[in-house]
Amino acid sequence: MLTVAGIALTAGCGADEPAAAPPTTTVAPIPTTTAPLELPSAGLPTVDPYADQPLIERTEWTAGEDGARLLVFPTEAGRRTPFPGAENRAWLEVLTAAPEADTAGMYDQFRCHWVWARLAAPNKPSWNLEPWRPAVGYDAVVQAACNPGGPER
């Protein structure tokens, strides 16, 4: 009998020589998370320059032509921050002020405004999020200029 890596191996019936060790293969471990790999981004700050400032001034529910609308008013810090984690902090500020906004469709609209409207219309007074708009996924929201299911009115 031959012992390899703590495993006893027995030679075939009647063989005079010990069995050869089984071939070894290397298997990569299965990842335990599905989060994308985040690589450092050149030029982005590693410290939040607006950490001590609110990113959202206020929120306000109004009635629009098609239904309810949440107006989100970003602060100057919210309009300018380049910090990678600021989007999540800003969304938490929105949810603190308007917890009923916590839906996938509303988050996708917010994210679209955070990423794209800040660039395209940096001085827009408010970002309008509507719960009646369909939850179609972030990419489709961006394709619809942050307004899936119809134009902004």
Secondary structure, DSSP 8 states (H G I E B T S, - for coil): -EEETTEEE---TT-SS--------------S---------TT--SS-TTTTS-SEEEEEEEEETTEEEEEEEE-HHHHH---TTHHHHHHHHHHHH-GGG-SHHHHHHHHHIIIIIHHH-TT-S-EEE-TTS----HHHHHHTTT-TTS---
